[in-house]
Amino acid sequence: MFIKLKWIFCITLILCNKFAFAVPEFRKAPGFELLLLVGPSAEFSNSSKWVNYAKNQENNSKLMIYAHGGAGLIEADKLRVSLFKNMGFDTLAFDAFAMNELDGTWVNRNLTDRAKQDLIMNIMIGAIDAMLKNSKYTDVVLYGQSNGATVVINAFKKKENFPQIKLILSEGPPPSGYALPFDIQIPTFIFFGEKDNWGGTSENDLMWKRKYPWQQVSIMEWVDLQSTNGKPVKMIFYPNSGHSFHSGKLTPVSRNMAGMGVITGYLGANDKDRRQYEDDIKRIVVEYVK
């Protein structure tokens, strides 16, 4: 009996240590109440219940890998993924925050964009590795929204050896977090609502114009620079939209952010803009993914 209990204790201790190691640690960003990621976080596992891999047809050559925004994988993200299912793609999406045992609402209001992007990127890189190494996929799209939109633009830097990646679609990338790369070679489309002031301090603090002291350029300036240098980057605007086109009708939403108090930003889009956005996605995919 003593030996049996001893083994149970040892196995429990090992599992607890493993779990404790997997839980990410955070510290306050200098000068802010928001938190940065310290050390490792969860990696991609195709056996995780938070990974959704959907096959559309046998021997499919087309795959879309999706990266969610700062709230985790929510209904709006699932609607975006469904666009690609309807276009005949196999799809892979995941909830990076749930895979780290974190609540999406807590993450949204307490972590820096850099920390959110780190958590998503650690899963994204593993997903690209797992899905593209020695696989049948020859036409791959990386698609992301908000913090995930920044991740997909930066993922190619770490995975340049995958020529299967034909297109990057980036909806509403924030200006904070990862710096955008200055030598992007993959065709990249960035989509913004003209009323997108998400994370800003006023109604006119628009995301694509926003610039922080530690940045070289705003997102708009980055796109202009890429175009001037002949890089395959284009930005498309939608006049009656804010952040996250699939989050219902255009609505001001208030959030109580750690160290920042209550901030209000526009979320959603009117029906006309949302339909136009979906049509644009389909048109671009048909053009770049044969």
N, C-alpha and C positions, 0 to 999 in steps of 0.2 A: 504494500500500500504506500509506504514511504517513497519507494523508488518511482511508482506511478505518479505520485503528486510532484516529485522532484522534476520528472520529465514535463509534466504539464506546466510547472512554473517556468522551466527553461524555455519551452516553446512560446509561452505567453510573453516572456521577457524579450525574446527575439522579435516577435511580431510587434510589440510595443516600440522597441527601438527602431525597427524599420519604419513604422508609421511616423514616429517622431522625426526621423531623418527626412521623411518625405514632406513634412509640413514646412512651407517656406517661412523664412524669418524676414522681418521688416524693421527699418529704422526711419526716423524722421529725416526728411530732406532738409538740408541746411537752409534756415530761414523760413521754413514752412512747417505746417502741422501734418501735411500729407506725407505718406510713407514711400520709401524706396525699398526694392527687393534686395536682400542681403543673402548671398550664397545661392545654392541650387534650388530648383523647383521641379515639379513633376515633368516627366518626359512622355512622349507619345507611346501609347500602348493600344494596339488594335483590339485588344480584349476588354478595354475599359467600357463600362456602360455609358460613359459620356462621349464616346466616339460613335458617330453615325456614318457608316459606309453603306451606300445604296447602289447596287448594280442595276443598271437600266436594261442591259441586254448582254448576252454572252459574247465574249471576244470583242468587247467595245474598245475602241482606240481612244475615246474622248473621256477626259476626267476633269472635274472641277474640284479644287480644294479651297475650302472657305474658312476665313478667319473672322470671328465675331468682334464686336466692340466692347466697350467698358462695362456693360451690364451682364456679360456672359451670353450664352446662346439662347436668345429669347424668340418669341413668335415672329418678330420682324425679320430676324435672321433666317428662320425656317422658310419664310415666304421667298426670300432671295434665293435660297438654295433650290426651291421648287422651280424657279425659272429655268434652271439648268437641267433638272429632271425632265421638264417638258420639252427641252431641246435635244433630248436623247443622250445626255451626258451621264456617266456614272458620277456620283458625288460623294465627297467626304467632308464632314463638318464635325466640330468637337466643341466642348465647353471647357476651356483651359482653366477657368476658375473653379468649377466643380471638381475637376481632376486634381486640384490642389486643396480640396476640402474647404473652399472659400465661398461665401455667399456673394452673389453678384451685386446686390444692392450695397453691401458693405464695401466691396471693392470699388464700385463706382464712386463712392463718396469719401473714401479714405486713402486710396492709393494715388500716387502720381501717375501721369500717363506713361512715363518711362517704366514704372513697375508693372502696369497692366500689359504693356507691350512686351516686356521681358517674359512674363508668364505665358503670353500667347505665342511668342516666337519660339520658346523652348519646345512647345508642342508642335508648332508649324514645321520646324526644321525636321523633326522626327517623322512627321507625316509625309513630307516630301521624300525623305529617304526611303521610308517603308513602301510607299506607293509607286515610286519611279525606278528604283533599282531592279534591274532584270525583269521589268514588267512589259506588258503589251501596250501600255499607253504611249501614244506618239503625239497626241495633241492635248496639252494640259493648260488649263486656265487657273490662275490664282486670283481669288476674288475676296475682298475684305471690306468691312465697314468700320468707320471711326478708328479706334486704335488698331483694329485688325486691318484697316486700309493702309495704315503706315507700315504694319508688319509685312504685308504682301509686297510692297514696293521695295523693302529692304531685304526680303528673303532671298532674292536672286543673288545678292552679294555673297551669301554663304553657300549658294548652290549653283554656281555658274556652270557646273559640269552636267547640267540636265538640259540638253537642247529641246527636250519635249515641251518645255514651258514656252508657249507661243504668245501668251497675252496676260496682262495684269490689269485688273479692274479694281479701282480704288474709290470707294464712296465716302466722302467727308473725312479725309484724314486730318487729325488735329495737328497744329503747328508745334506742339510740344512733344517731348519724348525723343525718339530716334531722329537724327538729322537725315534729311533726304539725300540720296546718293547723287553725285554729279557726273556719273558716267553710265547712265542706264541705257541698255541696248535693246531690251525687250519692249515691244509696243505697249504703252501704258496710258490708260484713260482715267482721268480723275473727274469725279462728279460732285457738284456742290449745289445746294439750295442757296438762292441769293439772300435768304433771310437767316442763314445758318450762323447764329452767334453763340452756339453751344459752348459752354465753358467760359464765356466772356463776362465782362463786368458791366456791360451796357447793351442796349439794343443795337447800337451801331458798331459794336466790337466784333466784327465779322471774322469768321474763322480763317478764311483764305487770305485775308489781309493782315491778320494778327502777326505781330513780331515781338519776340522777347529779346532781352539784352544779350543772351547767350547764343542767339541765332545769327547766321549770316544774312539770310533772306527770308521773306515771307513765302508761303506756298505759291502765291500768284507770281512773285518774282522768280521763284525756282522754275516754274513752268515756262515762263518767258525766256529764262536763260537756257533751259533745255531746248526749246524750239529754235532759239537763235543759233545754238551749237549743232543743230541738225539732228537732235535726239528724237526718238519716236514717242513724244509725250504730248498729250492734248487734254485740255480742261473743258468740261461742258457744264453750263449753268441752267438752273430751273427757277423761274421767277417767283413762283408762289410756294416755295418749299423751304424748310429749315433743315434740321439734322435728322437723318434716318427716314428716308422717304416712305418706308413701309410701316411706320409707327402711327398710323391713323392720320386724321386731318391735321392741318397745320395748327398747332396749339402752343401757347407759352407754358413752359413747365418750370417750376421752382424746385431747387435742390438745396439742402443744407450741407455744404461742403466743409470738411474739417479745416479749420483755420481761416476759412474764407467767408463764412456766414452763408446767407441765402443768396443764391444767384439764379437768374431766370433766363432760359434760352428757348428758342423755337424748335419744336420737335414735330416731325411729320411733313406731309405735303398734300396739296389738293389733288383731286382725282385725275385731273388733266395732266399735271406734272408727273404723277406716279406712272400713268400709262405711257407717257412719252419716254420716261426713263427706262421702262421695261422694253419698249420698242427699240430704243437706242442700244440697250444691252444686246438684244437679239441681232440687230443690224451689224454691230461691231463684231460679234462672235462669228457670224456667217462670213464676214469679210476676212477675218484673220485666222480662223480655224477651219481648214478645208475638210 
